[in-house]
Amino acid sequence: MRNSGAVTRRRRRFDEVVGVFHTDLYRYAAWLSRDPGVAEVVVQETLLRAWKSLDSLKEDGAARQWLLTIVRRENARYFERKAPETVDIDELTPGQSAMVAQEDDPSLEDLRKAILRLQEEYREPLVLQVLMGYSTREIADLMGIKPGAVLTRLHRARLKLKGLIDEDAAA
């Protein structure tokens, strides 16, 4: 059994190194899952995994990339073990119909849909940069690719995104 001093130090390290990224983890999980409820579950599982393997984090400065990798894996695990519930659109309750019909900003929704149509290899670095504010180096570390490849993917993502938006506007 660990002594209380070791537990206190571990808890303090967890709060300082992991706890400060809770908002970023949730934002990334919500983007990946497109569901606030799923995002909460993914973040909880991420924090649990981080707690259990905190000793494997050798460099505190690498915590953010380490945590985002865990979020990505937990999101994939979530959808592997649980098929999302589907609902027949013809059998919606009035409350569900109102939620489906609600669009706050049509242009923002069009942009989101266009981003989701991008291939994963282009969508992920774009989301990490624009939504999460990560640098090219951080994205490269997180994705396990070279910074030059990140820049290429970001450039291509923007070109493809512009093409999709122009295509939708012309339709």
MOJOGI-V118599 format. One record per residue. RES is the residue in one small letter. SS is DSSP state (2 for helix, 1 for strand, 0 for the rest). PSI is psi in whole degrees, 0 to 359 (999 if undefined). NEAR is the number of other ideal C-beta (glycine too) atoms within 10 Angstrom. Layout:
res=RES ss=SS psi=PSI near=NEAR
res=RES ss=SS psi=PSI near=NEAR
This chain:
res=m ss=0 psi=137 near=5
res=r ss=0 psi=150 near=9
res=n ss=0 psi=162 near=8
res=s ss=2 psi=332 near=8
res=g ss=2 psi=318 near=8
res=a ss=2 psi=320 near=10
res=v ss=2 psi=318 near=11
res=t ss=2 psi=318 near=11
res=r ss=2 psi=318 near=12
res=r ss=2 psi=316 near=14
res=r ss=2 psi=318 near=13
res=r ss=2 psi=316 near=11
res=r ss=2 psi=317 near=16
res=f ss=2 psi=312 near=16
res=d ss=2 psi=319 near=10
res=e ss=2 psi=323 near=11
res=v ss=2 psi=322 near=20
res=v ss=0 psi=314 near=22
res=g ss=2 psi=330 near=14
res=v ss=2 psi=345 near=11
res=f ss=2 psi=11 near=21
res=h ss=2 psi=313 near=13
res=t ss=2 psi=317 near=9
res=d ss=2 psi=319 near=18
res=l ss=2 psi=315 near=24
res=y ss=2 psi=315 near=17
res=r ss=2 psi=316 near=18
res=y ss=2 psi=317 near=25
res=a ss=2 psi=321 near=26
res=a ss=2 psi=322 near=18
res=w ss=2 psi=315 near=20
res=l ss=2 psi=314 near=21
res=s ss=2 psi=336 near=20
res=r ss=0 psi=28 near=11
res=d ss=0 psi=117 near=14
res=p ss=2 psi=322 near=10
res=g ss=2 psi=316 near=9
res=v ss=2 psi=320 near=18
res=a ss=2 psi=319 near=22
res=e ss=2 psi=317 near=14
res=v ss=2 psi=316 near=16
res=v ss=2 psi=317 near=28
res=v ss=2 psi=319 near=25
res=q ss=2 psi=315 near=13
res=e ss=2 psi=322 near=18
res=t ss=2 psi=313 near=26
res=l ss=2 psi=323 near=20
res=l ss=2 psi=314 near=12
res=r ss=2 psi=320 near=16
res=a ss=2 psi=319 near=22
res=w ss=2 psi=313 near=12
res=k ss=2 psi=327 near=9
res=s ss=0 psi=25 near=11
res=l ss=2 psi=324 near=16
res=d ss=2 psi=338 near=8
res=s ss=2 psi=348 near=8
res=l ss=0 psi=101 near=17
res=k ss=0 psi=327 near=7
res=e ss=0 psi=114 near=8
res=d ss=2 psi=331 near=12
res=g ss=2 psi=343 near=9
res=a ss=2 psi=8 near=15
res=a ss=2 psi=317 near=19
res=r ss=2 psi=312 near=20
res=q ss=2 psi=319 near=18
res=w ss=2 psi=314 near=23
res=l ss=2 psi=318 near=24
res=l ss=2 psi=326 near=25
res=t ss=2 psi=318 near=16
res=i ss=2 psi=318 near=21
res=v ss=2 psi=313 near=28
res=r ss=2 psi=317 near=18
res=r ss=2 psi=320 near=14
res=e ss=2 psi=323 near=22
res=n ss=2 psi=315 near=22
res=a ss=2 psi=318 near=12
res=r ss=2 psi=318 near=13
res=y ss=2 psi=313 near=19
res=f ss=2 psi=342 near=13
res=e ss=2 psi=321 near=8
res=r ss=2 psi=347 near=7
res=k ss=0 psi=115 near=10
res=a ss=0 psi=133 near=7
res=p ss=0 psi=144 near=10
res=e ss=0 psi=134 near=5
res=t ss=0 psi=150 near=6
res=v ss=0 psi=135 near=10
res=d ss=0 psi=120 near=6
res=i ss=2 psi=338 near=9
res=d ss=2 psi=349 near=5
res=e ss=2 psi=29 near=7
res=l ss=0 psi=147 near=14
res=t ss=0 psi=163 near=9
res=p ss=2 psi=322 near=6
res=g ss=2 psi=320 near=8
res=q ss=2 psi=321 near=12
res=s ss=2 psi=320 near=11
res=a ss=2 psi=321 near=10
res=m ss=2 psi=321 near=9
res=v ss=2 psi=322 near=11
res=a ss=2 psi=342 near=8
res=q ss=0 psi=124 near=7
res=e ss=0 psi=113 near=10
res=d ss=0 psi=312 near=6
res=d ss=0 psi=104 near=9
res=p ss=2 psi=322 near=8
res=s ss=2 psi=324 near=9
res=l ss=2 psi=320 near=10
res=e ss=2 psi=321 near=11
res=d ss=2 psi=319 near=15
res=l ss=2 psi=316 near=15
res=r ss=2 psi=316 near=13
res=k ss=2 psi=320 near=12
res=a ss=2 psi=318 near=18
res=i ss=2 psi=319 near=20
res=l ss=2 psi=338 near=12
res=r ss=2 psi=346 near=13
res=l ss=0 psi=150 near=19
res=q ss=0 psi=149 near=11
res=e ss=2 psi=319 near=7
res=e ss=2 psi=338 near=13
res=y ss=2 psi=325 near=20
res=r ss=2 psi=315 near=18
res=e ss=2 psi=310 near=20
res=p ss=2 psi=327 near=25
res=l ss=2 psi=315 near=19
res=v ss=2 psi=318 near=20
res=l ss=2 psi=324 near=22
res=q ss=2 psi=309 near=18
res=v ss=2 psi=313 near=13
res=l ss=0 psi=318 near=14
res=m ss=0 psi=342 near=16
res=g ss=0 psi=25 near=10
res=y ss=0 psi=150 near=22
res=s ss=0 psi=168 near=12
res=t ss=2 psi=317 near=17
res=r ss=2 psi=316 near=11
res=e ss=2 psi=319 near=19
res=i ss=2 psi=318 near=25
res=a ss=2 psi=315 near=20
res=d ss=2 psi=317 near=19
res=l ss=2 psi=319 near=22
res=m ss=2 psi=349 near=19
res=g ss=0 psi=33 near=9
res=i ss=0 psi=173 near=15
res=k ss=0 psi=152 near=11
res=p ss=2 psi=324 near=14
res=g ss=2 psi=322 near=10
res=a ss=2 psi=324 near=16
res=v ss=2 psi=313 near=24
res=l ss=2 psi=319 near=14
res=t ss=2 psi=314 near=14
res=r ss=2 psi=321 near=23
res=l ss=2 psi=316 near=18
res=h ss=2 psi=312 near=11
res=r ss=2 psi=323 near=16
res=a ss=2 psi=315 near=22
res=r ss=2 psi=318 near=14
res=l ss=2 psi=315 near=11
res=k ss=2 psi=320 near=18
res=l ss=2 psi=315 near=18
res=k ss=2 psi=318 near=11
res=g ss=2 psi=317 near=11
res=l ss=2 psi=318 near=18
res=i ss=2 psi=316 near=16
res=d ss=2 psi=319 near=11
res=e ss=2 psi=316 near=11
res=d ss=2 psi=322 near=13
res=a ss=2 psi=326 near=8
res=a ss=2 psi=338 near=6
res=a ss=0 psi=999 near=5
